[in-house]
């Protein structure tokens, strides 16, 4: 009788070990997926940052108010929300991407020209992240 119980316990322990390994593998795959997705998202954010920076540079835009006045209608045509702050010191670029995902860029007054901030807030999959898109540093 004890031999049967010992065998059952060994089988149960082996099953638990197998399930733990399988679960750890699935978690590792999920983390790999999230890491890859973040890399792809950051690349896309850098491309958008470059595009907004090119708009500023090509037009010689000096202030966020000038950026807002020049591109408000342009962005509206593509469903991108452009908002100028009450104090006219920054302008937000808000993209709603579906599935409650979004991206939030900020244009600020720099020394001589308007500039797009390197820190972008976005929601992707299940995470709401504020990150420096060039260093990968995340902020709370």
Secondary structure, DSSP 8 states (H G I E B T S, - for coil): -HHHHHHHHHHHHHHHHHHHHHHHHHHHHHHHHHHHHHHHHHHHHHHHHHHHHHHHHHHT--SHHHHHHHHHHHHHHTT-EEEE-TTSSEEEEEEEEETTEEEEEEEEE-SSSEEE-SEEEEEETTEEEEEETTT--EE-
